[in-house]
Amino acid sequence: MDNITKEIWETYKTLKAKIKSASEEKDTNKCLEKVTELWMFMNRFRNCDLRYYFDEEIYEFISALNPNRRNYYPNKLKNKKEFRIAFLAVYLGDFGGASIPHRFMLKDFKWEDKSVKNYFLITNFFKKDFQNTDSYDFLKNTIQPEEIKFLTKDLSHKERGDIIQKWLIDNNIDFVVANTCPSTLYALSSNCVPLIGNLTQDCYTFTLGPGFGDITFLVTMDQLFKYKYKYAKPDHFSKVVMLPLHSEDQLEKAEELSLCELNLPKDAVISASSNMWKSFFGDSEYLMKGIGELIKKYPFYHHLFIGTERCLDNLENYLIKNPDLRNNIHFIGPVKNIYRILKKIDFWVNSFPTTGGTNIEIAKIGKPSIDIAINRNLGLHPVEFLCSNECTVISLDEFVRLGSRFITDENYRNELGNYLKSKVSREFNKDRLISNSIYKEFIIEYMNRLNKESKLEKLDISTALDYEKRISLYNSFGVIEWDNQKKYKWLRKCVEDYPGKTFGWIKLLENTIINVDLKEFKKIEQEIFEQNLLDYRIKVYLALAYDKFNNLEKALKIILEITDSISYDPIPMRIGSRLLLKNGDLEKATILFQRINKDASKENIEYLIDNQPKDKLPLYYGY
């Protein structure tokens, strides 16, 4: 670990310790304020690829402060047809990319004989005055929830949490989708709602929420691979909702933005990017260099930057250093309803090194984008969302080549854009994604709990990976290089840690056969009996062992007990036939062997068996 990273984590530990101390002191406001300080500290590193995404211990520190904290499910579930879902948002901004109403809410949801009513609460955690933003307008006029509650900015952390909790109870909310902040974590620690889901679009950086409540809604598959929960409820699960596109009406009502004041030439080819911080962080200028090369090659090409003024000074500095580019690079500030600018431009240039999700939004209107991808975490959007190898580049040379084609070949631009439109229109359809992944999922989970229906086991391959490592090491090295004592200890550890898995038992049996150790064999056989292991392969080895130890009668009894249940594996039939021949039962041996060779007869069975593989050890797990 380098010194800078070490300093970051030392600071993190210090800040976290203050949270723990305040929790132990039962000082709720102080604790929640310290959580906020840590949250904002970590948020400043959002473009630094720290690969540390959440901390469940913080939830525990917060939850311990709620006097109504309940760890289980105190809510009485009812068999009903009308449900209520509440969305809790920290704020509603002017940018649809992070808008919960635009992305994750459906109006008047109905499924089969059930319906869901929407409620919405803005926690106003950052204490701002109310603003009539594009997101709020869409929420109020399109989604039209039963209630929209905006919390005032003068509340303390605890007061905010108490109001959230009371509001949920008073409105008899069944489901919560929480864009979490310290106050919502505090409120929801009471389990005042039957089903609690957390949702954050901060998928590549530290955030609050994952692992809390009953469901963690993920916007990428990548989160599924990265997120490992230590303290989540036993029945907590994740659901991938992706990043749904806006409803069609958002696109249709978007009036093309006028760029008259920029005095662009009529033949201008225009691209755009947003969030300059994602492109200039760490004083990076890679994206500017690529855009600059394109402007030098094609003077009629112009590029726009939209969004807040954050890092505007970086842009200004770059243009001072490169005055020949100034007339072709423009900053136009925030844009309500991003489709207004997307309709005006010819293609999108995704931010870099950290990418954004606008590549699927411009694809929705039939236009391509250029995505630079060299970091799996910061550059996840071209990999997770658009996923087009025609739009993805991995060097500045490739960037300039693709940009050149977009600038000079309108037919290609349009053809590719039409393909991308059909692709994202299906894969990121809001009605389908949100219906299936949020609204239906809540109803299904509610009814499962009401009816006490059990689920299939959770998918977890960690034990399979661990066991396969043991098999691989033993087979590739241990079986040849280890002495008998080390083999025995290794295999013993396998059956102790995984008594229900087969490999360890089979190899222990195999070694007793090889070493002709009847005493150890009987010991292992007894243990297998006590474990009630039913794997037919173990019985094949038991039969081989009894034959080795000159108990042909017992060997035949064991092998013939399993041959009727075997369909594909020829080994039990071969061994059974050989043992029958050894016992002098030619007819039964022939009948059994005919299951793997229809040409077998009493006259040729000995010849056929002699020409079969000899079934030498190892019979199984020999790879």
C-alpha positions, 0 to 999 in steps of 0.5 A, a space after each residue: 500500500 502506498 503512503 497516500 492510500 495508507 493515509 486515506 485509510 488511516 483517516 477513514 479509521 479515525 472518522 469511523 472511530 468517532 462514529 462508534 464513540 458517538 453511538 456508544 455515548 447514545 448521542 444520535 445527532 453527533 453520531 449521524 453527523 459523524 457518519 455524514 462527515 465520513 460519507 462526504 470524505 469518502 465521496 471526495 474519492 469517488 473518482 479514485 478507484 478505491 474499490 471500497 463500496 460500503 461499511 455495514 458496521 456503520 449501519 450497526 452503529 446507527 441502528 443501535 441508537 433507535 429506541 424502536 429498533 427491532 431486528 426481525 419482522 414485527 409487522 403483521 402481513 395481510 392478504 390484500 390486493 392494494 399495496 403502498 410503496 414509498 420512495 425516499 430520496 435525499 434530494 431531487 436534482 435537475 439532472 435526469 441521470 440520477 432521478 429516482 422518479 424518472 428512472 425507478 417509478 411507475 404510475 398506477 402499477 397493476 399486476 394480476 389482481 394487485 395494485 401499488 400506490 406511490 408515496 414520495 418523501 424528500 429527506 433534504 439531507 443536505 438542507 437546501 431550499 425547495 426547488 421546482 426541478 425537472 425531477 420534481 415536475 416529473 414526479 408531481 405531474 406524471 407519476 402523481 403519487 398519493 403524497 409528496 413530502 419535503 422535509 425542511 432544512 432546519 431539522 436535526 439528524 434525529 428529528 429528520 429520522 423520527 419524522 421519516 419513521 412516523 410518516 411511514 407508519 402513518 401512511 401504512 407503507 408496505 414497501 420502501 425504496 430508500 436512497 439512503 442517508 444517515 437519517 433514513 438508516 436511523 428511521 428504517 432501523 425500527 423495521 417499521 415497514 414490512 419490506 425495505 429496499 435500498 437503492 443507490 446509483 453510486 455503483 463504483 464508489 463508497 456509499 451508504 445502503 448496500 446490505 441494509 434492509 431486505 433487498 439491495 437494488 443494484 444498477 450493475 451486474 458488477 456490483 453483484 460480483 463486488 458486494 459481499 455482505 457480512 451482517 445482512 439479514 439471513 433472507 436479505 437478497 440483491 436484485 439487479 434493476 440496471 439503469 432504466 431509460 426515461 419514459 417515452 414522454 420525456 423524449 417526446 416533450 424535449 424541445 431541441 436546444 437552441 445553440 444559435 448564440 454559439 454561431 456554429 457553422 451550418 455544416 458543423 458536426 457536434 458532440 458533447 460530454 457532461 460532468 467535467 469533473 469525471 474528465 479533469 480529475 487528477 488534472 487529467 487532460 486525456 479526453 481533451 487531447 483526443 477531442 483536440 486532435 479531432 478539431 485540428 483534423 476537422 475545423 467544422 467539428 465542435 464539442 460542448 460541455 454541459 453540467 455544473 461549473 465544477 472543473 470549469 477552471 480546468 477547461 479554461 486552463 486547457 484552452 489558454 494552453 491551446 488557443 487554436 481550440 477555443 472557438 470549437 469547444 463550448 461550455 453551456 452549463 446545466 441542461 434540464 431534460 438531457 434529451 434537449 441537447 442530445 437531439 441537437 448533437 450528432 454523437 456523444 463523447 463519454 467522460 473519461 477516465 470516469 464514464 457516465 450513463 448518457 451513452 444509452 440515453 443518446 442511443 435511445 434517440 438513434 445516435 452513437 457515442 465514443 466510450 474510452 474503457 481502460 478501467 473496469 471500475 471507473 469505466 463500467 458504463 460501456 461495459 455494463 450498459 451500452 456494450 457496443 464494440 463499435 463504440 468502445 475504444 481503448 487508446 487515444 489513437 482509436 478514439 481519433 479513428 472512431 471520432 473521425 469516422 463519426 465526423 465524416 461518415 453520416 451514413 455510418 453514424 445513422 446506421 450504427 445509431 439505429 442499431 443502438 436504438 433498437 438494442 437499448 430500447 429493449 434492454 433498458 425499457 423502464 416499464 419492463 425493468 422496474 415492473 419486474 425488478 421493483 414493484 412485482 418483486 416486492 409483491 412476490 416477496 411480501 406474499 412469500 413471507 405471508 404464506 411462509 413459502 421457502 425459497 430455493 437456496 442462495 447461489 454461493 460458489 465460495 465452497 465449490 471454489 474452496 473444494 475445487 482448490 483442494 481437489 486440484 492441489 491433491 490431484 495435480 501435485 499431492 498424489 505424486 509428491 506427498 507421503 502417505 501421512 500428508 495425504 491422509 491429513 489433507 484428505 482428513 481435513 477435506 472430510 472434516 470441513 466438507 463431510 457431505 462432499 465425495 472427493 475426500 471420502 473416495 480418496 481415503 478409500 482409494 488409499 486404503 485399497 492401494 495400501 491394503 489397509 483393512 483396518 483403516 478401510 473399516 473405520 472409513 466405511 463406518 464413518 461413511 455409514 454414519 454420515 449417510 452418504 448416498 453417492 454411488 461412486 462411494 459404493 463403487 469404491 466400497 465394492 472394489 475394496 471388499 473384492 481387494 480384501 477377498 470378500 467377493 460376496 459383499 463386493 457383489 452385494 454392494 455393486 449390484 445394489 446400484 447398477 439398476 439406478 445407473 444410466 450413463 456411467 459404464 464403470 459400475 456395469 464393468 465392475 459388476 460384470 467382472 465380479 459376476 464372472 469371477 463368481 462364476 455367474 456367466 448369465 448374469 454377467 452377460 445380462 449386465 454387460 449388455 447394458 453397455 454393449 448390446 453385442 455381448 453374449 455368453 460366448 464373447 463376454 470374457 473377450 469383450 470384458 478383457 478388451 474393456 478399460 481395466 478400471 484401475 485406480 483412480 476410477 473417479 476424480 482422476 483429472 
